[in-house]
Amino acid sequence: MKKIVPDPPLPSTQQHAFGHCDAGHPPIFCVNPNITAHDALVHVALYLRSAYASGYQALDHVHEKGKGLFWANLHAVEMADALVEAMLEGIESQPVR
């Protein structure tokens, strides 16, 4: 059976500022508008992998009392990465239109 109405396209990004430093000026950086959801998720996956890798290496320099908190943070990054990867796999498994 052929669908009469196609699925709506995924939303794209809106401009979103970040890098607030409370120095009395506007934020220095922003996410650009109109980036596709797929492209944005690919970049999120890369950023999460980098955060996990650098965090894992930083564990060697954290005092024993702080390691539990740091591990909790790494697990949160790992869970976020798994969710983003699952979303990407879902998007990429859709037929090309």
N, CA, C and O atoms as a GROMACS GRO file, in nm:
protein
  388
    1MET      N    1   0.084  -0.118   0.000
    1MET     CA    2   0.000   0.000   0.000
    1MET      C    3   0.089   0.124   0.000
    1MET      O    4   0.183   0.134   0.079
    2LYS      N    5   0.060   0.216  -0.086
    2LYS     CA    6   0.138   0.338  -0.096
    2LYS      C    7   0.076   0.447  -0.010
    2LYS      O    8  -0.045   0.467  -0.010
    3LYS      N    9   0.163   0.518   0.064
    3LYS     CA   10   0.115   0.626   0.148
    3LYS      C   11   0.073   0.745   0.062
    3LYS      O   12   0.144   0.782  -0.032
    4ILE      N   13  -0.040   0.802   0.094
    4ILE     CA   14  -0.087   0.919   0.020
    4ILE      C   15  -0.015   1.044   0.067
    4ILE      O   16   0.022   1.131  -0.012
    5VAL      N   17   0.004   1.053   0.198
    5VAL     CA   18   0.070   1.170   0.256
    5VAL      C   19   0.209   1.128   0.303
    5VAL      O   20   0.220   1.037   0.386
    6PRO      N   21   0.316   1.192   0.254
    6PRO     CA   22   0.451   1.155   0.296
    6PRO      C   23   0.477   1.200   0.440
    6PRO      O   24   0.412   1.291   0.491
    7ASP      N   25   0.574   1.134   0.504
    7ASP     CA   26   0.613   1.174   0.638
    7ASP      C   27   0.669   1.316   0.631
    7ASP      O   28   0.738   1.352   0.535
    8PRO      N   29   0.641   1.396   0.732
    8PRO     CA   30   0.697   1.532   0.731
    8PRO      C   31   0.848   1.525   0.749
    8PRO      O   32   0.900   1.432   0.812
    9PRO      N   33   0.919   1.621   0.694
    9PRO     CA   34   1.065   1.620   0.710
    9PRO      C   35   1.102   1.644   0.857
    9PRO      O   36   1.026   1.705   0.932
   10LEU      N   37   1.219   1.596   0.896
   10LEU     CA   38   1.267   1.623   1.031
   10LEU      C   39   1.296   1.772   1.044
   10LEU      O   40   1.332   1.837   0.946
   11PRO      N   41   1.279   1.826   1.163
   11PRO     CA   42   1.305   1.968   1.181
   11PRO      C   43   1.454   1.998   1.167
   11PRO      O   44   1.538   1.909   1.183
   12SER      N   45   1.486   2.121   1.139
   12SER     CA   46   1.626   2.163   1.134
   12SER      C   47   1.652   2.254   1.254
   12SER      O   48   1.559   2.290   1.327
   13THR      N   49   1.777   2.289   1.273
   13THR     CA   50   1.814   2.369   1.390
   13THR      C   51   1.764   2.513   1.378
   13THR      O   52   1.740   2.565   1.269
   14GLN      N   53   1.751   2.573   1.491
   14GLN     CA   54   1.728   2.717   1.503
   14GLN      C   55   1.858   2.776   1.556
   14GLN      O   56   1.938   2.704   1.617
   15GLN      N   57   1.880   2.903   1.535
   15GLN     CA   58   2.000   2.967   1.592
   15GLN      C   59   1.990   2.960   1.744
   15GLN      O   60   1.886   2.991   1.801
   16HIS      N   61   2.100   2.919   1.809
   16HIS     CA   62   2.100   2.906   1.954
   16HIS      C   63   2.238   2.945   2.006
   16HIS      O   64   2.338   2.881   1.975
   17ALA      N   65   2.242   3.050   2.084
   17ALA     CA   66   2.369   3.101   2.137
   17ALA      C   67   2.418   3.015   2.253
   17ALA      O   68   2.338   2.958   2.328
   18PHE      N   69   2.550   3.006   2.266
   18PHE     CA   70   2.610   2.940   2.382
   18PHE      C   71   2.744   3.007   2.410
   18PHE      O   72   2.790   3.090   2.331
   19GLY      N   73   2.806   2.972   2.520
   19GLY     CA   74   2.933   3.034   2.557
   19GLY      C   75   2.913   3.161   2.638
   19GLY      O   76   2.991   3.256   2.626
   20HIS      N   77   2.808   3.162   2.721
   20HIS     CA   78   2.784   3.279   2.806
   20HIS      C   79   2.896   3.287   2.910
   20HIS      O   80   2.927   3.187   2.976
   21CYS      N   81   2.955   3.402   2.924
   21CYS     CA   82   3.064   3.415   3.022
   21CYS      C   83   3.039   3.529   3.120
   21CYS      O   84   3.128   3.564   3.197
   22ASP      N   85   2.920   3.588   3.119
   22ASP     CA   86   2.884   3.696   3.212
   22ASP      C   87   2.985   3.810   3.211
   22ASP      O   88   3.018   3.865   3.316
   23ALA      N   89   3.034   3.844   3.093
   23ALA     CA   90   3.132   3.953   3.082
   23ALA      C   91   3.068   4.079   3.027
   23ALA      O   92   3.139   4.172   2.988
   24GLY      N   93   2.936   4.085   3.023
   24GLY     CA   94   2.868   4.206   2.978
   24GLY      C   95   2.854   4.217   2.826
   24GLY      O   96   2.817   4.323   2.776
   25HIS      N   97   2.882   4.111   2.753
   25HIS     CA   98   2.865   4.114   2.608
   25HIS      C   99   2.783   3.993   2.566
   25HIS      O  100   2.769   3.898   2.643
   26PRO      N  101   2.728   3.995   2.445
   26PRO     CA  102   2.651   3.879   2.399
   26PRO      C  103   2.739   3.754   2.391
   26PRO      O  104   2.861   3.765   2.386
   27PRO      N  105   2.677   3.638   2.388
   27PRO     CA  106   2.755   3.515   2.375
   27PRO      C  107   2.842   3.518   2.249
   27PRO      O  108   2.807   3.579   2.148
   28ILE      N  109   2.955   3.452   2.257
   28ILE     CA  110   3.051   3.454   2.147
   28ILE      C  111   3.014   3.355   2.036
   28ILE      O  112   3.042   3.380   1.919
   29PHE      N  113   2.953   3.243   2.072
   29PHE     CA  114   2.927   3.136   1.976
   29PHE      C  115   2.778   3.110   1.962
   29PHE      O  116   2.699   3.145   2.048
   30CYS      N  117   2.742   3.048   1.849
   30CYS     CA  118   2.603   3.005   1.832
   30CYS      C  119   2.596   2.888   1.735
   30CYS      O  120   2.682   2.870   1.649
   31VAL      N  121   2.491   2.810   1.752
   31VAL     CA  122   2.459   2.705   1.656
   31VAL      C  123   2.389   2.775   1.539
   31VAL      O  124   2.300   2.856   1.559
   32ASN      N  125   2.430   2.744   1.420
   32ASN     CA  126   2.370   2.806   1.302
   32ASN      C  127   2.232   2.749   1.276
   32ASN      O  128   2.204   2.633   1.306
   33PRO      N  129   2.144   2.831   1.218
   33PRO     CA  130   2.011   2.782   1.183
   33PRO      C  131   2.015   2.696   1.057
   33PRO      O  132   2.109   2.702   0.978
   34ASN      N  133   1.910   2.617   1.040
   34ASN     CA  134   1.885   2.538   0.918
   34ASN      C  135   1.984   2.424   0.894
   34ASN      O  136   2.006   2.384   0.780
   35ILE      N  137   2.043   2.370   1.002
   35ILE     CA  138   2.124   2.250   0.990
   35ILE      C  139   2.026   2.133   1.002
   35ILE      O  140   1.942   2.133   1.092
   36THR      N  141   2.036   2.034   0.915
   36THR     CA  142   1.942   1.923   0.921
   36THR      C  143   1.959   1.846   1.052
   36THR      O  144   2.066   1.844   1.112
   37ALA      N  145   1.850   1.782   1.095
   37ALA     CA  146   1.854   1.703   1.219
   37ALA      C  147   1.960   1.592   1.208
   37ALA      O  148   2.032   1.565   1.304
   38HIS      N  149   1.969   1.530   1.092
   38HIS     CA  150   2.067   1.424   1.074
   38HIS      C  151   2.209   1.477   1.092
   38HIS      O  152   2.288   1.418   1.165
   39ASP      N  153   2.242   1.586   1.026
   39ASP     CA  154   2.377   1.643   1.038
   39ASP      C  155   2.406   1.686   1.181
   39ASP      O  156   2.516   1.665   1.231
   40ALA      N  157   2.308   1.747   1.246
   40ALA     CA  158   2.327   1.790   1.385
   40ALA      C  159   2.353   1.669   1.476
   40ALA      O  160   2.440   1.675   1.562
   41LEU      N  161   2.279   1.561   1.456
   41LEU     CA  162   2.298   1.441   1.538
   41LEU      C  163   2.434   1.376   1.513
   41LEU      O  164   2.495   1.323   1.606
   42VAL      N  165   2.481   1.379   1.390
   42VAL     CA  166   2.615   1.326   1.360
   42VAL      C  167   2.719   1.404   1.441
   42VAL      O  168   2.810   1.344   1.499
   43HIS      N  169   2.706   1.535   1.445
   43HIS     CA  170   2.802   1.615   1.521
   43HIS      C  171   2.789   1.591   1.671
   43HIS      O  172   2.889   1.585   1.742
   44VAL      N  173   2.666   1.577   1.720
   44VAL     CA  174   2.646   1.546   1.862
   44VAL      C  175   2.716   1.415   1.896
   44VAL      O  176   2.782   1.406   2.000
   45ALA      N  177   2.703   1.314   1.811
   45ALA     CA  178   2.768   1.186   1.836
   45ALA      C  179   2.919   1.203   1.844
   45ALA      O  180   2.984   1.144   1.931
   46LEU      N  181   2.975   1.281   1.755
   46LEU     CA  182   3.121   1.306   1.758
   46LEU      C  183   3.163   1.378   1.885
   46LEU      O  184   3.264   1.343   1.945
   47TYR      N  185   3.085   1.478   1.927
   47TYR     CA  186   3.118   1.553   2.048
   47TYR      C  187   3.108   1.464   2.171
   47TYR      O  188   3.191   1.474   2.261
   48LEU      N  189   3.008   1.377   2.176
   48LEU     CA  190   2.993   1.287   2.290
   48LEU      C  191   3.107   1.187   2.296
   48LEU      O  192   3.158   1.158   2.404
   49ARG      N  193   3.147   1.134   2.182
   49ARG     CA  194   3.261   1.040   2.181
   49ARG      C  195   3.387   1.109   2.231
   49ARG      O  196   3.465   1.051   2.307
   50SER      N  197   3.408   1.233   2.187
   50SER     CA  198   3.526   1.308   2.232
   50SER      C  199   3.520   1.337   2.382
   50SER      O  200   3.620   1.328   2.451
   51ALA      N  201   3.401   1.372   2.431
   51ALA     CA  202   3.384   1.399   2.574
   51ALA      C  203   3.414   1.274   2.656
   51ALA      O  204   3.479   1.281   2.760
   52TYR      N  205   3.367   1.160   2.608
   52TYR     CA  206   3.393   1.035   2.681
   52TYR      C  207   3.542   1.003   2.680
   52TYR      O  208   3.599   0.969   2.784
   53ALA      N  209   3.605   1.013   2.564
   53ALA     CA  210   3.748   0.979   2.553
   53ALA      C  211   3.834   1.070   2.639
   53ALA      O  212   3.923   1.022   2.709
   54SER      N  213   3.809   1.201   2.635
   54SER     CA  214   3.890   1.292   2.716
   54SER      C  215   3.859   1.275   2.865
   54SER      O  216   3.949   1.286   2.948
   55GLY      N  217   3.733   1.249   2.899
   55GLY     CA  218   3.697   1.225   3.038
   55GLY      C  219   3.762   1.099   3.092
   55GLY      O  220   3.808   1.096   3.206
   56TYR      N  221   3.765   0.996   3.011
   56TYR     CA  222   3.827   0.871   3.053
   56TYR      C  223   3.976   0.891   3.080
   56TYR      O  224   4.030   0.836   3.177
   57GLN      N  225   4.041   0.969   2.996
   57GLN     CA  226   4.184   0.997   3.018
   57GLN      C  227   4.204   1.084   3.141
   57GLN      O  228   4.305   1.071   3.211
   58ALA      N  229   4.109   1.174   3.168
   58ALA     CA  230   4.120   1.263   3.284
   58ALA      C  231   4.108   1.187   3.415
   58ALA      O  232   4.153   1.236   3.519
   59LEU      N  233   4.047   1.069   3.414
   59LEU     CA  234   4.033   0.990   3.536
   59LEU      C  235   4.167   0.964   3.604
   59LEU      O  236   4.173   0.952   3.727
   60ASP      N  237   4.273   0.956   3.526
   60ASP     CA  238   4.406   0.934   3.584
   60ASP      C  239   4.452   1.052   3.668
   60ASP      O  240   4.546   1.038   3.746
   61HIS      N  241   4.388   1.167   3.655
   61HIS     CA  242   4.432   1.287   3.724
   61HIS      C  243   4.332   1.335   3.830
   61HIS      O  244   4.349   1.442   3.888
   62VAL      N  245   4.229   1.255   3.854
   62VAL     CA  246   4.126   1.291   3.952
   62VAL      C  247   4.156   1.220   4.083
   62VAL      O  248   4.192   1.103   4.084
   63HIS      N  249   4.140   1.293   4.194
   63HIS     CA  250   4.160   1.232   4.325
   63HIS      C  251   4.056   1.123   4.348
   63HIS      O  252   3.947   1.127   4.291
   64GLU      N  253   4.090   1.028   4.430
   64GLU     CA  254   4.004   0.911   4.452
   64GLU      C  255   3.862   0.948   4.493
   64GLU      O  256   3.767   0.882   4.450
   65LYS      N  257   3.844   1.052   4.575
   65LYS     CA  258   3.710   1.091   4.620
   65LYS      C  259   3.622   1.137   4.504
   65LYS      O  260   3.501   1.117   4.508
   66GLY      N  261   3.681   1.196   4.402
   66GLY     CA  262   3.603   1.248   4.291
   66GLY      C  263   3.580   1.148   4.179
   66GLY      O  264   3.504   1.176   4.087
   67LYS      N  265   3.645   1.033   4.184
   67LYS     CA  266   3.634   0.937   4.074
   67LYS      C  267   3.492   0.883   4.057
   67LYS      O  268   3.448   0.860   3.945
   68GLY      N  269   3.420   0.863   4.167
   68GLY     CA  270   3.283   0.814   4.157
   68GLY      C  271   3.194   0.911   4.081
   68GLY      O  272   3.115   0.870   3.996
   69LEU      N  273   3.208   1.039   4.112
   69LEU     CA  274   3.130   1.141   4.040
   69LEU      C  275   3.171   1.146   3.894
   69LEU      O  276   3.086   1.161   3.805
   70PHE      N  277   3.299   1.134   3.870
   70PHE     CA  278   3.347   1.140   3.732
   70PHE      C  279   3.295   1.021   3.652
   70PHE      O  280   3.256   1.036   3.536
   71TRP      N  281   3.295   0.901   3.715
   71TRP     CA  282   3.242   0.783   3.647
   71TRP      C  283   3.094   0.801   3.616
   71TRP      O  284   3.047   0.762   3.509
   72ALA      N  285   3.019   0.860   3.710
   72ALA     CA  286   2.877   0.886   3.686
   72ALA      C  287   2.859   0.976   3.565
   72ALA      O  288   2.770   0.955   3.483
   73ASN      N  289   2.945   1.078   3.554
   73ASN     CA  290   2.940   1.169   3.440
   73ASN      C  291   2.971   1.095   3.310
   73ASN      O  292   2.904   1.116   3.209
   74LEU      N  293   3.072   1.010   3.312
   74LEU     CA  294   3.106   0.934   3.192
   74LEU      C  295   2.992   0.839   3.151
   74LEU      O  296   2.966   0.822   3.032
   75HIS      N  297   2.926   0.780   3.248
   75HIS     CA  298   2.812   0.693   3.215
   75HIS      C  299   2.698   0.774   3.153
   75HIS      O  300   2.632   0.726   3.061
   76ALA      N  301   2.676   0.896   3.202
   76ALA     CA  302   2.571   0.981   3.144
   76ALA      C  303   2.607   1.016   2.999
   76ALA      O  304   2.519   1.015   2.912
   77VAL      N  305   2.733   1.046   2.973
   77VAL     CA  306   2.778   1.075   2.836
   77VAL      C  307   2.759   0.952   2.748
   77VAL      O  308   2.715   0.962   2.634
   78GLU      N  309   2.793   0.835   2.802
   78GLU     CA  310   2.779   0.710   2.726
   78GLU      C  311   2.632   0.682   2.694
   78GLU      O  312   2.601   0.638   2.583
   79MET      N  313   2.542   0.707   2.788
   79MET     CA  314   2.400   0.686   2.763
   79MET      C  315   2.348   0.784   2.658
   79MET      O  316   2.270   0.746   2.571
   80ALA      N  317   2.391   0.910   2.667
   80ALA     CA  318   2.349   1.008   2.567
   80ALA      C  319   2.400   0.969   2.429
   80ALA      O  320   2.329   0.984   2.330
   81ASP      N  321   2.523   0.920   2.423
   81ASP     CA  322   2.579   0.877   2.295
   81ASP      C  323   2.499   0.760   2.238
   81ASP      O  324   2.472   0.757   2.118
   82ALA      N  325   2.461   0.664   2.321
   82ALA     CA  326   2.382   0.551   2.275
   82ALA      C  327   2.247   0.596   2.220
   82ALA      O  328   2.202   0.545   2.118
   83LEU      N  329   2.184   0.691   2.286
   83LEU     CA  330   2.056   0.742   2.239
   83LEU      C  331   2.070   0.813   2.105
   83LEU      O  332   1.989   0.793   2.015
   84VAL      N  333   2.173   0.895   2.092
   84VAL     CA  334   2.196   0.965   1.965
   84VAL      C  335   2.225   0.865   1.854
   84VAL      O  336   2.173   0.878   1.743
   85GLU      N  337   2.308   0.766   1.882
   85GLU     CA  338   2.338   0.664   1.781
   85GLU      C  339   2.212   0.589   1.739
   85GLU      O  340   2.193   0.561   1.621
   86ALA      N  341   2.125   0.556   1.837
   86ALA     CA  342   2.000   0.487   1.804
   86ALA      C  343   1.910   0.575   1.717
   86ALA      O  344   1.844   0.525   1.626
   87MET      N  345   1.907   0.705   1.746
   87MET     CA  346   1.828   0.797   1.663
   87MET      C  347   1.884   0.804   1.522
   87MET      O  348   1.809   0.802   1.425
   88LEU      N  349   2.017   0.812   1.510
   88LEU     CA  350   2.080   0.816   1.378
   88LEU      C  351   2.052   0.688   1.300
   88LEU      O  352   2.021   0.694   1.180
   89GLU      N  353   2.061   0.573   1.366
   89GLU     CA  354   2.032   0.447   1.298
   89GLU      C  355   1.888   0.444   1.249
   89GLU      O  356   1.860   0.394   1.140
   90GLY      N  357   1.796   0.497   1.330
   90GLY     CA  358   1.657   0.504   1.288
   90GLY      C  359   1.637   0.593   1.167
   90GLY      O  360   1.564   0.559   1.075
   91ILE      N  361   1.702   0.709   1.168
   91ILE     CA  362   1.691   0.802   1.055
   91ILE      C  363   1.754   0.739   0.930
   91ILE      O  364   1.696   0.745   0.821
   92GLU      N  365   1.871   0.679   0.946
   92GLU     CA  366   1.943   0.625   0.832
   92GLU      C  367   1.879   0.498   0.777
   92GLU      O  368   1.907   0.459   0.663
   93SER      N  369   1.793   0.434   0.855
   93SER     CA  370   1.727   0.312   0.806
   93SER      C  371   1.603   0.344   0.723
   93SER      O  372   1.547   0.255   0.659
   94GLN      N  373   1.562   0.469   0.723
   94GLN     CA  374   1.446   0.510   0.644
   94GLN      C  375   1.483   0.512   0.496
   94GLN      O  376   1.596   0.547   0.460
   95PRO      N  377   1.389   0.477   0.410
   95PRO     CA  378   1.419   0.483   0.267
   95PRO      C  379   1.447   0.626   0.222
   95PRO      O  380   1.387   0.722   0.272
   96VAL      N  381   1.537   0.640   0.129
   96VAL     CA  382   1.572   0.771   0.074
   96VAL      C  383   1.456   0.820  -0.012
   96VAL      O  384   1.402   0.745  -0.093
   97ARG      N  385   1.420   0.946   0.007
   97ARG     CA  386   1.308   1.002  -0.072
   97ARG      C  387   1.360   1.084  -0.185
   97ARG      O  388   1.281   1.140  -0.262
   0.00000   0.00000   0.00000
